[in-house]
């Protein structure tokens, strides 16, 4: 997990020091992330290009979509995967509500939008029922909120501040964690992610 582009059968012949997760082909810099689908075609994870190529070489996954350019080693050329599908089904836990709640996960669930005014800048999170008033730190009580709305609502209950979330907060679908794992959704992934369509 160093800061260099992978070498050997996983890397480019032009390997030099790059930011983590970045591969370069010619003048084009491409994010080094690959969407992983279960055997049922359900999206379950995001992995590095290196990990995806290892799974393909071990025949634990099949290639569903690839970039226009290829990965080169001294003796071999490999497609640069963008979407792979596992050949064996992996059981995925469905207890999303037990996953750690992070700011990025809340923002992704709420489409990176303040749930009070619709702003998409200066986001933070808000407890709909303040913790001081008995509110919990659970998915169904936390929303994305811009800093001005957060200050305006303060420590008040929704009816006291006359501020109610546009969408009732709830535990997100597992697909949300794909959105959390990468800042932008590549076009090749969109058909597999309902939220990105």
N, C-alpha and C positions, 0 to 999 in steps of 0.2 A: 504494500500500500504506500509506495513512495510517491515522489512528485515527478517521476519521469514517465514518459510514454512507454507502455509495455513493449518488451523486445521479444525476440524469438518468433514463434509462429503466431503470436498475438499482436505484434506491433507493426509499425510502419518502418520502411527502410529509411525514412527521414527522421527517425527518433532523435529528439533533443529534449532538454528540460522544458516541461510544460506545466501549467497549473494542473492540479489533480483533476482527473476526469475529462481532460481535454486531449483530443487527438487531432493531428493536422494532416491534411492531404492537399498538397499544392498550397494555394493561398486560402483554403477554406478551413476554418476551425469548427469542429463538430463536437457536441457534447458526447461524452463517453458513457451514455446510459442506454440500456436495452430493456424493453418491456418484456416481462416474463408472463406467459399464460399457462394456466394449468392444462392438463390433458383435455379438460372439458371446454377449453378456450376462454375460461374466465381469467381476467387479469388478477395476478396475485402478488406481483413484486416488480421491483426495478433493480437491475444489477449492472455491473460494469461490463464493458465490451470484453475484457479479459475473461471474466467469469462465464459470459455467454459463449465465447469461443471454446472454452474448456468443456462446457456442457455439450456443445455440438460435436466436438472431437470424440468425446466419450459416448456419443450417441444417446445421451440422456435427454436431449432436446432436438427439435427439428426447426429449421429456419423457415419463418413465415414471411419476413420482409427484411430487405437489406438496403444499405445506402448505395448510391451510384458508384462509389469508389470502393477499392478493395484493400485488404491488409496484406502486406508483403513481408516475408522472412527471406532468409538467404536462399532457401530451396522451394518454398511453397507460397501460394497465393490463396487467401481465404476471403470470402465475402465479409463485409463489415455488417454484422447483424444489427437490426433495429427492433425487431420483434421475434421472439422465439416461443415455442410451445413445448412444454415438458412431455415426454413420451409416457411417463407413468403418473397417475393421479396422486397429488399431494393433498392430504387433508388440511384444510385451513381453519383455524379457530374462528368461530362466529361471534365471540364475545367482544365485539367492537367497543361496547360500553365500558369494558375493563381496560382498554388500552389507555396508555398515559395521555392525558390531555395536554397538548402543547398549543402555543399561540398559532403556529403555522397550520396545525390541523384545524383549529377553530376558524382561522381565516379562509382556508381552502373550503371547508364545509359551507361557510357563509359567502362564498364567491368573492372573497377579498373586498367586501362591501360592509360599511357601517349599517347595522340592522335598525338604526334609528333614523338616520337622515339620508342614507344612500351614498355617502362620500366613500371614495376609494383611496384616500390618503391619510397619513398620520394615524394608522390603525393601532388599537390596543384591544384588550378584552374587557368585558363588563359582566359582572354577576347581576343577572336580572333582578333577583331578590338578593340584596346585599348580604354578605356573610354576617355582618353585625345584626341583621334582622332574621337570622336563622337560615339564610340561603346556603345551598350546598355547592361544592366545587365539582359538579357533575355536568355532563354534556347538556342536560336539559335546563341548565341554569346559567350557561355561559354563552355569550354572543360576541361577535366582532363589533367593535365600536370605535369611532374616531375619538381622538383626544378631546375636542371641544364638547362632544355629546357626553363623554365620560365625566368631564368636569361639571357640565350642566345637570346631569342626573345625580351626581354625587352619591350620597349614602341614602337616597330616597327609594321607596318602593315605586314600581311603575306607575300606579295610579296617583301617587303623590306628586311625581314629576311630570305626569301626563306624557310619559314616554314608554311606548310598548314596542317590542321587536316586531319588524315587518313579517318575519317568519318565526314560528315557534321553534325554539332550539330543541334539538334531539340528537341522539347518537348518530354519527354519520355512517354511510355505507362503507364497506371495506375499500371501495375504489378511491375514496378520498385520500387514502394514504399513498396511493400512486401519485396523486397531485402534490402531496407534501414532499415526496422524494425527489422531485425535479421541478425547477422553477417554471419551465414552459413545457407544454405538451407538443411533441413533434407531430406533424401531420400524419405520419405512418401509424401513430398510436390511436388516432381519433376513432376509428371504426370499432375499436375494442373497449373504449371508455365511454359509456353513455353520458357521463357528466360533461365530457369534452365535446360532444357532438353539437 
